[in-house]
Amino acid sequence: MNRLSPKFLHQIESALDRRFRQLVNEVRASRAQQGQRYIADLIGGATDRGDAAVAAEIADLGAAELDRDQQELIDVLAARKRIKEGTYGTCPDCGTEIDAARLLAYPTAKRCLSCQERKEKAANRRISSL
């Protein structure tokens, strides 16, 4: 059973809500900026290959940042759902309670530190074997 106090959960919910609003604003701004870049490219075009390469790199960076922000939004929503369901703070892999300090530092944490490290090591081994 989850041992987290209602006060602690309220603190986490507030942090998640703040981060959610911040991410939504970042995603909106990024999408608007990408649209402006696209329009600027259509109007002005790149003057040479170097400009085109830099423009492509900037666009890739913007897309990567947008992907990261969207994934974090999904993580925030999932954490909020776990709070509502009463499973927040419990590792789904081993069933132990996630340390409160970890949750404060990383409110979207799904797993305890040990299980998260195991999962990351396994993913790294799979990537290394490719």
N, C-alpha and C positions, 0 to 999 in steps of 0.2 A: 504494500500500500504506500502511496505517496506521502512522504513526511513533510513536504514543503508547506510552510504556513500561508494562510490567505494573504498576509501582508507581503510576504516575499513574492508570491505569485502576482499580486497587484503591481509590485515594482517591476517584475519581468514583463508583464503585459504592457505597462507604460513604456518601457524601453522598446518593446517590439512595435508598438503603435507609432512611436517616434521614428523608428527606423523604416517602417512601412511608408509613412508619409514622405520621408526623405528619399527613399528609393523611387517612389512613384514620381516625384518631382524630377529626379535625375533621369529616369527613363523618358519622361515627356520632353525634357530639355534635349536629351540625346537624339530622340527621334526628330525633333524640330530642327536641330543642328544638321542632322544627316540630310534632311529635306533641303535645307539651305545650301549645303555643299553640292547636292545633286543639281539644284537649279543653277548655282554658280558655274558648275562644270558644263552644263548645257549652254549657258550664255557665253562664258569666256573660253572654256576649254583650256587644256594644258598647252603651254607654249613649246615644250620639248619633252623628250623622254624622261629626263631627270625630274621635271615637274610632275609628269604623269606618275612616275614611280613614287614620289613623295606623297602625292595625292592618294594613291592606292594604299600606301602604308598607313596614312592617317585614317582612311576609311576602314581598313582592317582593324586598327586599334579601336576606333569608335564602335565597330560591330562587336568586338571582343568585350569591351566595357559594357555594352548594352546586354550582351548575353550573360555576363557575370551579374549585373544588376537584376535581370529577370530571374535568374536562378536564386539569387538571394531573396527576392520577393516570394518565390515559391517556398523557400525555407522558412521565412517569417510566417507565412500563412499556415504552413504545416505545424509550426510551433504553437501558434494560436489555437489550432484545432486540437493539438495534444492537451493544451491547458483545459479547454472546454470538456474534453473527454475524460480528464483526470489521469492521463498517462504521462503528462509532462514531467520530466525529471527522472523517469525510469528508463533504463537502457533496454531497448527491445531485444537485444541479442542475449544478454545474460540475466536480465531482470533486476540488477542492482540499481540502487539510487545513484544518480549522477551527482557529483560533488557540487554543492551550492556555489563555490567559487568559480567552477567551470561554467555554470549556468549564468552567473553574473557577467563573466568575461565574454561568453559566447552564448547568448540567450537562445540561439537556434540549435544548440547542440542536441543531437538526437541520441548519441551513444555516450557511454562512460569513456573515459580516456583510454583505458586498456583495450576495449573493443574497437574504438576508433583507430587506434594505432595498428591493431591486427588487420583491420579492413584495409587501411592504407598500404601496409606492407604487402598484403596479398595482391592488391591492385598493381603495385609497383613490380612485383614478381611477374604478373601476367604481361605487363607492358614490356618488361625486360626480355621476356621469352619470345617476343614477336620478331 
